[in-house]
Amino acid sequence: MSTVAICPTCGSHSRIKELEGKVTYQAVQDEEAFKKISQLKKAMEKFKAKAEQLEKELEEIKNRAV
């Protein structure tokens, strides 16, 4: 998932990429795209939290079965 921040040069919303210690900014052209990126990021965070919870439950079940 891309990290979105304000570009220090132009002030637009940009995706940040870091390769070999060099940070590059790629502008997000459409405001709707920026909103969609934020929505997807929130959805992925919820999914990740639920997956971690299920992994813990599975581990507990495995430990009880042994």
C-alpha positions in Angstrom: 0.0 0.0 0.0 1.3 3.4 -0.9 2.1 6.1 1.6 0.4 9.3 0.8 1.7 12.7 2.0 2.0 16.3 1.0 4.8 17.0 -1.4 7.3 19.5 0.1 8.0 21.1 -3.4 4.5 21.6 -4.9 2.2 21.0 -1.9 0.0 18.4 -3.7 -1.0 15.0 -2.3 1.6 12.6 -3.5 2.5 8.9 -3.2 5.9 8.5 -1.5 8.4 5.9 -2.7 11.8 5.2 -1.3 14.4 3.4 -3.3 18.1 3.1 -2.3 17.6 5.9 0.3 16.1 8.3 -2.3 12.6 9.6 -1.6 10.4 10.3 -4.7 7.0 11.9 -4.8 4.4 11.1 -7.4 1.5 13.5 -7.4 -2.1 12.1 -7.1 -3.9 14.0 -9.9 -7.5 13.4 -8.9 -9.0 14.3 -5.5 -11.3 11.3 -5.8 -8.4 9.1 -6.3 -6.9 10.4 -3.1 -10.1 9.7 -1.2 -10.3 6.2 -2.7 -6.7 5.6 -1.6 -7.6 6.6 2.0 -10.7 4.4 2.0 -8.7 1.4 0.8 -6.0 2.0 3.3 -8.6 2.0 6.2 -10.2 -1.1 4.8 -6.9 -2.9 4.6 -6.1 -1.9 8.2 -9.4 -3.4 9.4 -8.8 -6.6 7.4 -5.3 -6.9 8.9 -6.6 -6.4 12.4 -9.2 -9.1 11.9 -6.7 -11.5 10.3 -4.4 -11.1 13.3 -7.2 -11.8 15.7 -8.2 -14.9 13.8 -4.5 -16.1 13.8 -4.4 -15.7 17.6 -7.7 -17.7 17.9 -6.3 -20.4 15.7 -3.1 -20.6 17.7 -5.1 -20.9 20.9 -7.2 -23.7 19.4 -4.1 -25.5 18.3 -2.5 -25.2 21.7 -5.7 -26.6 23.4 -5.7 -29.6 21.0 -2.2 -30.6 21.9 
